[in-house]
Amino acid sequence: MDFLRAVKRRSLLSETVYILLNIGLAMALLAVVWAIDSPLPAFALILLSKWRVLAVRPRYWFAHVQANTVDLIVSLSLVVLLSFAGTVGGASAIPIQIVLTVLYLLWLLILKPRTRRMLVVLQAGVAVFVGVSALYIMSYEWPSSLVVVAMWVIGYSAARHVLVAYSEKELTLLSFIWGLLFAEFGWLTYHWTIAYSLPFIAGFRLPQVALIALALSFLGERGYASYEQHGVVRSVDIFLPALFSLGIIAALLFTPLNQIHIGTI
């Protein structure tokens, strides 16, 4: 019994330390963005917070980096959104930044640690949405090749994150293929990007490409889930997801409201 109590105390202590460290990271990122105009110091802080990824033998580094890429995408994207909000948000910048920081805390403490398949899929969806949003917010003056590479990384990482939850044998191949689809999509949308104004958030823009990428990812995951369970993509499983996803994409493409070109931000 004494041993069980000691284990329970250590577990409670480690959980408390974990929560405090994550709260400290989120607060530190917000403070750095407030104090320094450049997002680079906040990027460096995120990379330093990932020191445990490399605290293993070198032959495991690549596997650990891949396993943590989704979280890294979300974290780096948060810094971009915080910095962008501070640049264009005006009087509403601080409330927006605080809301973003709270959402990041929810990611760190509630969503990221979960291992249920549905929640793992949700983690990948969050990475796609915020990653693509941050990329297109900051990359309108980048060479298209950098955008294509970044989109490949987002697509590959999100697909791999989901496929690991399904115990897929062809993990690398399928992730690579989905990354290529994202890269091609990134090249196409780089030349025609629409962004939407958001109510009550002055100056903040939501890239259309992020919504389309999320809808396509949802459709792809539902199709794969059907194939994984039945050995074939059944129309009864994919019909409603396809109708939902394609309906959203069609609405975005053919009835854009309050649109501006991202390059004018």
Helices and strands as residue ranges (DSSP letters): H 2-35, H 40-49, G 51-54, G 58-60, H 61-88, G 90-92, H 93-106, I 107-111, H 117-138, H 144-165, H 171-190, E 194-198, E 201-207, H 208-230, H 235-254, E 259-261, G 262-264
